[in-house]
C-alpha cells in the first residue's frame, strides 16, 4: 500500500508522531541511568516496577475508552497529558518529581497505544495492515537512530531544553489530531455505563478481559510476550547501566573518545538504524514463511543476543549483540499487530489491542528486577537468565501455534 493512498488520519499521525518520537528518544534512553544514579540500583528498580503497575491499569482503561469514546479523543487527551508531564519534568530539578512525571507520561502513553493501533485497523484493509504497521515502526526507529545520538551529547547539560522540546511537540501533536483528524471508531449505541466511574470501568474490564483470556491461544500469546519482553525491555533498563559500567571509555585512533553513555547512545542508534532500514523489506520477506517459524526465530535471536552481551563486554561485542538483537525485533515487527487484528472482533479492537499490549506493560513491570538482580548475582549470570527466558518463550509459541492449528481444524 503506497503512502499516498493512506487515509488522511494516518498521514497526519505519521508526521506528528515522528517529531514526538525524535524528541522523546533524545532523553528517554538515559533516564534509567539518571534514576539509578539518583536513587541507587535497588530503589530505582523498585520505583520503575511501581510506575509500570499504573501503566497496566491505564492499558485496561485505555482499551475500553478507545472503544467507548473514540480513538481520536483518547489520543488527543493522551498527547496533552504527556506534554504537561514533560513540561513539569523540565522545570523541576528534583529526581523524585522527575520520576513522578515520567510515570504520569508512561500512563498517558498506555492510554494512547490501544487507540492508535485500533485506528490503523479501522481504516486499513487486512491485507495492507502489516505494511502500514511496519512503516509506523520504521518511523519510530528512525527516531531511535537520531534521538540517542543527539541525547548522548546533550542530555547531561541540556536536559531542560530537551524535555521542554518534547513537551512542546506533544502539545502540537494533540492539536494536529484534534484539528485535522476524524473519528474512526465504529458507531456505538449510548449505554448507561458511559457515566461509570473509573474504578467501576476497571472492574468491568477485568471481567471483559477475563472473557478474552479464555481463548487459550490468545492467553499463550500474552504469556510468551511477557517472557520475551524480559529481554527486549532491557534495551532501556539493564543495558544502559551495564554499558556505562562495563565500558567506561573507548578511543578511536587515540583521538576520538566515547564515554559509557555515548557508547550506549551509539549502540541504541545502531538498533534504530537497522530496524528503520530493514523493517519494511524484512516484514515482506517473512510474510512468505509461517508465523510460527517467525516468532520462534525472533526468540532465538533475542536469546543469542543476551548471551553475547554477557560474554563480550566491549564495544565491538556490543555491536554484534545489538545486530542480532535487532534481527529478533525486525522479523516480528509487522506481523504481531496483524496477528492481533485477525483475532479481534471489529467492535472490540481497542480492547483486544489493549489486552495484547499487556504483554509489554506486564513485561516492563517485571523487567526492572534485572537491575537489582545484577547487583546481587552479577551481569553475566543475569544476561544468561534472560537468554534462558527467551528460549522458554519460543517453547510457549510452539505450544500456542499447535493449539491454534487444532482450533482451526475444528472449525
C-alpha positions, 0 to 999 in steps of 0.5 A: 500500500503506497503512502499516498493512498493512506487515509488522511488520519494516518498521514497526519499521525505519521508526521506528528508522531515522528517529531514526538518520537525524535524528541522523546528518544533524545532523553528517554534512553538515559533516564534509567541511568539518571534514576539509578544514579539518583536513587541507587540500583535497588530503589530505582528498580523498585520505583520503575516496577511501581510506575509500570503497575499504573501503566497496566491499569491505564492499558485496561482503561485505555482499551475500553475508552478507545472503544467507548469514546473514540480513538481520536479523543483518547489520543488527543487527551493522551498527547496533552497529558504527556506534554504537561508531564514533560513540561513539569519534568523540565522545570523541576530539578528534583529526581523524585518529581522527575520520576513522578512525571515520567510515570504520569507520561508512561500512563498517558502513553498506555492510554494512547497505544490501544487507540492508535493501533485500533485506528490503523485497523479501522481504516486499513484493509487486512491485507495492507495492515502489516505494511502500514504497521511496519512503516509506523515502526520504521518511523519510530526507529528512525527516531531511535537512530537520531534521538540517542545520538543527539541525547548522548551529547546533550542530555547531561547539560541540556536536559531542560531544553530537551524535555521542554522540546518534547513537551512542546511537540506533544502539545502540537501533536494533540492539536494536529489530531484534534484539528485535522483528524476524524473519528474512526471508531465504529458507531456505538449505541449510548449505554448507561455505563458511559457515566461509570466511574473509573474504578467501576470501568476497571472492574468491568474490564477485568471481567471483559478481559477475563472473557478474552483470556479464555481463548487459550491461544490468545492467553499463550500469546500474552504469556510468551510476550511477557517472557520475551519482553524480559529481554527486549525491555532491557534495551532501556533498563539493564543495558544502559547501566551495564554499558556505562559500567562495563565500558567506561571509555573507548578511543578511536585512533587515540583521538576520538573518545566515547564515554559509557553513555555515548557508547550506549547512545551509539549502540541504541542508534545502531538498533534504530538504524537497522530496524528503520532500514530493514523493517519494511523489506524484512516484514515482506520477506517473512510474510512468505514463511509461517508465523510460527517459524517467525516468532520462534526465530525472533526468540532465538535471536533475542536469546543469542543476543543476551548471551553475547552481551554477557560474554563480550563486554566491549564495544565491538561485542556490543555491536554484534549483540545489538545486530542480532538483537535487532534481527529478533525485533525486525522479523516480528515487527509487522506481523504481531499487530496483524496477528492481533487484528485477525483475532479481534472482533471489529467492535472490540479492537481497542480492547483486544489491542489493549489486552495484547499490549499487556504483554509489554506493560506486564513485561516492563513491570517485571523487567526492572528486577534485572537491575537489582538482580545484577547487583546481587548475582552479577551481569553475566549470570543475569544476561544468561537468565534472560537468554534462558527466558527467551528460549522458554518463550519460543517453547510457549509459541510452539505450544500456542501455534499447535493449539491454534492449528487444532482450533482451526481444524475444528472449525 
